[in-house]
Structure formats: structure tokens, C-alpha cells
Amino acid sequence: ARGAAIRSATRAPWLVELDSAAKVVDSQVSACQVLTHRGESELNMPLGGAFWASARSGLHVGAVCLASLLLGAYGAVHTGATNSISLPMTTVASSLATPTGAQQLALAVLLPYALFRPDSLIFSNTAATTTMAVSARKGSLRRLARTWLVACIGNLSGAVLLAVVAYAVGLFSGPVAELAAAIAASKCAPGFGPTLVKAVMGSWLAGMAAIAVASAGGSLARLAGMWYPVAALVSLGFELSAVNMFLVPAGMLSDAPASWSVAVLGSILPTAVGNAMAGVFIIACGLRLSRSPGGGDN
């Protein structure tokens, strides 16, 4: 044991770097295998099961978004700070004093639980996993298109259903309605192009979280790996289709200053397209090509 300790302490630095690189490659291979297997199972799901899983996932994401609206509207921290010097903690406190800041904080904390549930079928994640399965010849393009369509319709159905129920029971009133309308208006205002870019960036960060969850060795590592990218996604204002499928209809039901056509064409549609582009070209293709120098299965 003493000899092994001495040899370990006197190892050349390049050997240590080589071991670290090998661990990175092993984690990439492990994540690729896990996500490919998940994509294969999603492609082989029966139509009814896939719709129910995606609708249930839309309900879960919608519930998180609804909770963030309630916490943002009623849980903003009013500090009353009037210091002229902007210290880091003062800046954080002042951001939490606004409903939008409190809503973003609540969404960043709660959203990973809904996105990375073992039984979830979220379109932004499914676009990457099913593409990896098809690239590994474990499914067909026809099943890929079917799974994407069912995931989109199911996510939208679950999210809109929850928004309608929340509206019917009177949750969208007072400060909650004002916050929901403001968020929906801000998501519809940029237009197709900027929203598409923000959706690509959002799906990239969500994909990084999915890779971290798939390659993590324990529960604590999974929590840390999924929280950081999702927190960055929310704080930077990037877009995810499942989130917009609830927040935009919620804002429209709260009398947001936008039409339903603008909501669909300016927010929901470009977000879904951008999430699919990032899932295919950044996450799936990038992870498959990083497995070996030739990008193959060896």
C-alpha cells in the first residue's frame, strides 16, 4: 500500500492529465448510451402511452410555472433598501423585490424537477434523445416524426389544460394576472427570429443538464448537474417550448396585450423549432461525434 501511494504521488503530470481525459471520455460514452437507450424507449412507446406521458409532463411543467407565478406575485421580498452603493447582496435583494425577479428565482429552483423526471416526455429533451436513437439505427425517421408530433401536442395539451383550470378557479387575478400578462407580452414581443435563437440556446443548456444527469454517478451530482444549466437558462431569458406552452396561454387568459396568432407564431412555434434544432444539431450530433475520433460507435 505504501509503495502504491509513493508511485501515485510521483506520477508524471501528463499521466494524470491522461487519466482525467479518459474519465471525460468515459462519461461522454456513458451519457451517450443512456440518452440513446432513453430515445429508443421513447420511439417504441405506443401512441396512447406517449401522448399521456407528454401530457403529464406538460402538466408537471405547467404546475411549476404556475407556482413560480404565485410566488413571484405574492412572495417578492420588499426590502426597502435605498443604499446608493450597489453591493452584490443589495443587487440580489433588489431583484427579489420585483415580481419578475422572484418568479425567475422560483422557476430556476423548481423547473429541473419537472424537466428531468424519469417518466417525463418533454419535447426539447425528446428531440435530442430520439435523434440519437435514430442515428444509432435503433429507430426510423417515421417513428421520430411521430414521437415529436405527439410530444408537442401532449405537452401543449397538458399545459393549456392546467392554464384553463387555473383561470377557471380564479388564480389568474390581481397581481398574478398582471405578472402573467407581462411575461406573455415579453415572450411574444421579440418576434420569430430572436425567439428562435433564444430557443436554440435554451435547448442547448437543457441538453447540457440532461447530459450531466445521464453521466452523473450519484444523486448529489445529478442535482448539481441539472440545476446550474437550468438556472442559467432562466436567468438569461432563454426559451423552452414546454415552459412557453403554459406561460403564454396563461398570459393570454390574463388579457396580455397580444393576439393568439402572435402568441403562436411569435413564441410557441419558434420556440419548438429552435428546441428541435438544438436537440438535433448541438446535443445529439455533438455527443455522437465526440464518442470517438471518427464519430463512430467504436
Order of alpha helices (4+ residues) and beta strands (2+ residues): alpha-alpha-alpha-alpha-alpha-alpha-alpha-alpha-alpha-alpha-alpha-alpha-alpha-alpha
